Amino acid sequence: MANNIKAGMKKTSVILLISTVITGLAIAWIDARPNWDDTGIASTQNWGSLLAFIPGFAGAYLGFNLIRKFK
């Protein structure tokens, strides 16, 4: 039963990874269009907003590993 749960989690992770990559590529393609009215939502010129991702990624990474450690 535990193997079925792990296989299901692995399948879900792969599906989420693929959908995330497709979404990111779609945003990049739309944002790169010559007539796109860039409002700064997907723009990387705002370094402050990029720095805000660091604590978010760190928290997600630590939370994921803490859950794995105590399971």
HUNORBEL-V276058 format. One record per pair of residues at least 4 apart in sequence whose ideal C-beta (glycine too) atoms are under 8 Angstrom apart, sorted by the first residue. I is the first residue (numbers start at 1). GAP is how many residues later the second one is. If there is no record, write none. Layout:
BEGIN
i=(I,I)
gap=(GAP,GAP)
END
This chain:
BEGIN
i=(1,2,3,4,5,6,7,8,9,10,11,12,13,14,15,16,17,18,19,20,21,22,23,24,25,26,27,27,28,28,29,30,30,31,31,31,31,32,38,38,40,40,44,46,47,48,49,52,53,54,55,56,57,58,59,60,61,62,63,64,65,66,67)
gap=(4,4,4,4,4,4,4,4,4,4,4,4,4,4,4,4,4,4,4,4,4,4,4,4,4,4,4,15,4,14,4,6,12,5,7,11,12,4,4,5,5,6,6,4,4,4,4,4,4,4,4,4,4,4,4,4,4,4,4,4,4,4,4)
END
